[in-house]
Amino acid sequence: MPDTVNDTTTAPALGHLYGVGIGPGDPELMTIRAHRVIQACPVIAHFAARRRQGNAWSIIEDSVTAQQTVLRLEYPVTTEAIEPADYERQIAEFYDRSADDIAAQLDHGHDVAVVCEGDPFFYGSYMYIHQRLARRYPTTVIPGVTSVSAATAAAGVPLVSMNETLTVLPGVMQPAQLKEALANVDAAVVMKVGRHLADIRDAADAVGLAAQAVYVERASCATERVVPLADTAEIEAPYFSLVLIPGTGLDARSRPVR
């Protein structure tokens, strides 16, 4: 009768996935909890454009040690001129590959912190990883300070007060749609300005909001810039910029931009 061998080996427990909001740019605006999780996780994943360090990495670099594994998730395209259908295909495939790389670490029992500028669920890249992996692995999302909060603080202008409502719009909207959306707002934020600055300025001007609107670039960073929207004709806006259109509940239009 053959000997019986009991196999006592077991697969490692699955790692924990963390979506970590690290704030708008200033490392001091990263929460204590985010900093603690980043230091504790053996694997750190961050997004970056080709040939660039990555905004998220610039925020957390001093918090990461040589003993941690870093996954650089590099976008295949960013703001290049490309057909929308091809862009969507390439980005979807990129997030699939990124999720697979992160899953491989989680399957080996390694906790992974996927860091994300601002808040993970407010236009954050992490949400696409969450969509693909959160049902398969234990997951925690850590909120972060948004660029909107940092921008209003930088401008020194209250955004909404009393019974006002806030409308958040992407700058990539078609100009006619953007104009229509801005026509009846109490207050608004237009995100992801980039090369759409002129269209946003024109839309705000068309509905009588340009005079109170404020352009904020790289809020909370060393290169932060705050300018009245009406004075931005010569500015080449980066992707990480936004336009604030404050409400008037506290007479915001009379407040100077700092």
C-alpha positions as CSV (number, residue, x, y, z in Angstrom):
1,M,0.0,0.0,0.0
2,P,1.6,3.3,-1.1
3,D,2.5,5.8,1.6
4,T,0.1,8.7,2.0
5,V,1.6,12.1,1.9
6,N,-0.4,15.0,3.4
7,D,0.1,18.2,1.5
8,T,-0.1,20.9,4.2
9,T,0.9,23.8,1.9
10,T,-1.7,26.4,1.4
11,A,-2.0,29.3,-1.0
12,P,-1.2,32.7,0.5
13,A,-4.1,34.8,1.7
14,L,-5.0,37.4,-0.9
15,G,-3.5,40.8,-0.5
16,H,-5.5,43.9,0.3
17,L,-6.1,46.5,-2.4
18,Y,-6.0,50.2,-1.2
19,G,-7.1,53.1,-3.4
20,V,-5.3,56.0,-1.8
21,G,-6.2,59.6,-2.4
22,I,-3.0,61.6,-1.9
23,G,-4.4,65.1,-2.3
24,P,-3.9,67.8,-5.0
25,G,-0.2,68.2,-5.1
26,D,1.3,69.5,-1.8
27,P,2.6,66.4,0.1
28,E,1.5,68.2,3.4
29,L,-2.2,67.9,2.2
30,M,-1.9,64.1,2.2
31,T,-3.9,62.7,5.1
32,I,-2.3,60.9,8.0
33,R,-4.1,57.7,7.1
34,A,-3.0,57.8,3.4
35,H,0.6,58.4,4.5
36,R,0.4,55.4,7.0
37,V,-1.0,53.0,4.4
38,I,1.6,54.0,1.8
39,Q,4.4,53.3,4.3
40,A,2.9,50.0,5.3
41,C,2.1,48.5,1.9
42,P,4.9,46.4,0.3
43,V,3.7,47.4,-3.2
44,I,3.0,50.9,-4.4
45,A,1.3,51.5,-7.8
46,H,1.1,54.9,-9.5
47,F,0.0,56.3,-12.9
48,A,2.3,58.4,-15.1
49,A,2.4,59.8,-18.6
50,R,5.2,58.7,-20.9
51,R,8.6,60.4,-20.3
52,R,7.3,62.1,-17.1
53,Q,7.8,61.3,-13.5
54,G,4.1,61.3,-12.7
55,N,2.3,63.8,-10.5
56,A,1.3,61.1,-8.0
57,W,4.9,59.9,-7.7
58,S,6.1,63.5,-7.0
59,I,3.7,63.7,-4.0
60,I,4.7,60.3,-2.4
61,E,8.3,59.8,-3.5
62,D,9.7,60.8,-0.1
63,S,7.3,58.4,1.7
64,V,8.4,55.3,-0.3
65,T,11.4,53.2,0.8
66,A,13.8,51.1,-1.2
67,Q,12.3,47.9,0.3
68,Q,8.9,48.6,-1.4
69,T,8.1,47.4,-4.9
70,V,6.9,50.2,-7.2
71,L,4.6,49.6,-10.1
72,R,4.7,52.4,-12.6
73,L,1.6,52.3,-14.7
74,E,2.4,54.3,-17.8
75,Y,-0.4,55.6,-20.0
76,P,-0.1,54.7,-23.7
77,V,-1.7,58.0,-24.7
78,T,-2.6,61.2,-22.8
79,T,-3.5,64.4,-24.7
80,E,-2.3,63.4,-28.2
81,A,-4.6,64.0,-31.1
82,I,-6.2,60.6,-31.7
83,E,-9.5,59.2,-32.9
84,P,-11.9,58.9,-29.9
85,A,-12.7,55.2,-30.6
86,D,-9.0,54.4,-30.8
87,Y,-8.3,56.4,-27.6
88,E,-11.0,54.5,-25.7
89,R,-9.7,51.2,-26.9
90,Q,-6.1,51.9,-25.9
91,I,-7.0,53.3,-22.5
92,A,-9.4,50.3,-21.8
93,E,-6.6,47.9,-22.7
94,F,-4.1,49.8,-20.5
95,Y,-6.4,49.6,-17.5
96,D,-6.9,45.9,-18.1
97,R,-3.1,45.4,-18.2
98,S,-2.6,47.6,-15.1
99,A,-5.3,45.6,-13.2
100,D,-3.6,42.4,-14.2
101,D,-0.2,43.6,-12.9
102,I,-1.8,44.6,-9.6
103,A,-3.8,41.4,-9.3
104,A,-0.6,39.4,-9.7
105,Q,0.8,41.1,-6.6
106,L,-2.5,40.6,-4.7
107,D,-2.6,36.9,-5.6
108,H,0.8,36.5,-3.9
109,G,-0.6,38.0,-0.7
110,H,1.0,41.4,-1.1
111,D,-1.0,44.5,-0.1
112,V,-1.0,47.1,-2.9
113,A,-1.6,50.8,-2.5
114,V,-2.7,52.4,-5.8
115,V,-2.1,56.1,-5.2
116,C,-4.2,58.7,-6.9
117,E,-4.0,62.5,-7.0
118,G,-6.9,64.2,-5.3
119,D,-9.7,61.8,-4.4
120,P,-9.8,58.3,-5.9
121,F,-13.5,58.6,-6.8
122,F,-13.5,62.2,-8.0
123,Y,-12.2,61.9,-11.6
124,G,-9.5,59.7,-10.2
125,S,-7.6,57.1,-12.3
126,Y,-7.9,54.6,-9.4
127,M,-11.6,54.1,-10.1
128,Y,-10.9,52.1,-13.2
129,I,-8.7,49.7,-11.2
130,H,-11.5,49.5,-8.6
131,Q,-14.0,48.6,-11.2
132,R,-11.9,45.7,-12.3
133,L,-10.7,44.3,-9.0
134,A,-12.8,45.4,-6.1
135,R,-15.1,42.4,-6.4
136,R,-12.2,39.9,-6.3
137,Y,-10.1,41.3,-3.5
138,P,-10.6,42.9,-0.1
139,T,-10.5,46.6,-0.8
140,T,-10.4,49.9,1.0
141,V,-10.7,53.4,-0.5
142,I,-9.1,56.3,1.4
143,P,-10.5,59.7,0.4
144,G,-8.2,62.6,-0.4
145,V,-8.3,66.4,-0.6
146,T,-9.6,67.3,-4.0
147,S,-8.2,69.9,-6.4
148,V,-11.4,71.8,-6.1
149,S,-10.8,72.4,-2.3
150,A,-7.2,73.3,-3.0
151,A,-8.1,75.7,-5.8
152,T,-10.8,77.6,-3.8
153,A,-8.3,77.9,-0.9
154,A,-5.7,79.2,-3.3
155,A,-8.1,81.7,-4.9
156,G,-9.4,82.9,-1.5
157,V,-12.9,82.8,-2.9
158,P,-15.9,81.0,-1.3
159,L,-17.4,78.6,-3.8
160,V,-20.9,77.9,-2.5
161,S,-22.9,79.1,0.5
162,M,-26.3,79.0,2.0
163,N,-28.8,77.3,-0.4
164,E,-26.6,77.4,-3.5
165,T,-25.8,74.3,-5.6
166,L,-22.5,73.4,-7.1
167,T,-22.2,72.0,-10.7
168,V,-19.1,70.2,-11.7
169,L,-18.4,70.0,-15.4
170,P,-15.6,68.4,-17.5
171,G,-13.8,70.9,-19.8
172,V,-13.8,68.4,-22.6
173,M,-17.5,69.0,-23.2
174,Q,-18.5,70.4,-26.6
175,P,-18.6,74.3,-26.4
176,A,-22.4,74.5,-27.1
177,Q,-23.1,71.9,-24.4
178,L,-20.8,73.7,-21.9
179,K,-22.5,77.0,-22.6
180,E,-25.9,75.5,-22.0
181,A,-24.7,73.8,-18.8
182,L,-23.3,77.0,-17.4
183,A,-26.4,79.1,-18.3
184,N,-28.3,78.3,-15.1
185,V,-25.7,77.4,-12.4
186,D,-25.4,78.9,-9.0
187,A,-21.7,78.0,-8.9
188,A,-19.6,75.7,-11.0
189,V,-16.2,74.1,-11.4
190,V,-14.9,73.2,-14.8
191,M,-12.3,70.4,-14.5
192,K,-9.5,69.2,-16.8
193,V,-9.1,72.5,-18.6
194,G,-6.0,71.8,-20.8
195,R,-6.4,72.9,-24.4
196,H,-10.0,73.7,-23.8
197,L,-9.3,77.0,-22.0
198,A,-10.4,79.3,-24.8
199,D,-13.7,77.4,-25.2
200,I,-14.4,77.5,-21.5
201,R,-13.6,81.3,-21.3
202,D,-15.9,81.9,-24.3
203,A,-18.7,79.9,-22.8
204,A,-18.5,81.7,-19.4
205,D,-18.4,85.0,-21.2
206,A,-21.5,84.1,-23.3
207,V,-23.6,83.5,-20.2
208,G,-22.3,86.4,-18.2
209,L,-20.0,84.5,-15.8
210,A,-16.5,85.4,-17.0
211,A,-16.1,88.4,-14.8
212,Q,-16.5,86.3,-11.6
213,A,-14.6,83.2,-12.8
214,V,-11.1,82.3,-11.7
215,Y,-8.6,80.1,-13.4
216,V,-6.4,78.0,-11.1
217,E,-3.4,76.0,-12.3
218,R,-1.7,73.2,-10.3
219,A,-3.4,74.1,-7.1
220,S,-1.2,73.7,-3.9
221,C,1.9,72.9,-6.0
222,A,5.0,75.1,-6.1
223,T,4.0,76.1,-9.7
224,E,0.5,77.1,-8.6
225,R,-1.1,80.0,-10.6
226,V,-4.3,81.9,-9.9
227,V,-5.6,84.3,-12.5
228,P,-9.0,85.9,-13.3
229,L,-10.5,83.9,-16.2
230,A,-10.8,87.0,-18.3
231,D,-7.0,87.5,-18.2
232,T,-6.1,84.0,-19.5
233,A,-5.9,84.7,-23.2
234,E,-2.1,84.1,-23.3
235,I,-2.0,81.1,-21.0
236,E,-1.4,77.6,-22.3
237,A,-3.3,75.6,-19.7
238,P,-2.0,72.2,-18.5
239,Y,-4.4,69.3,-17.9
240,F,-4.2,69.9,-14.1
241,S,-6.0,73.2,-14.1
242,L,-9.6,74.2,-13.5
243,V,-12.0,77.1,-13.6
244,L,-13.9,78.2,-10.5
245,I,-17.2,80.1,-11.0
246,P,-18.1,81.0,-7.4
247,G,-21.7,81.6,-6.2
248,T,-22.8,85.1,-5.0
249,G,-24.3,84.1,-1.7
250,L,-21.4,85.8,0.2
251,D,-20.9,88.5,-2.5
252,A,-18.1,86.4,-3.9
253,R,-17.8,88.5,-7.0
254,S,-16.5,91.4,-5.0
255,R,-13.7,89.4,-3.4
256,P,-10.3,89.8,-4.9
257,V,-8.4,86.8,-6.2
258,R,-5.3,86.3,-4.1
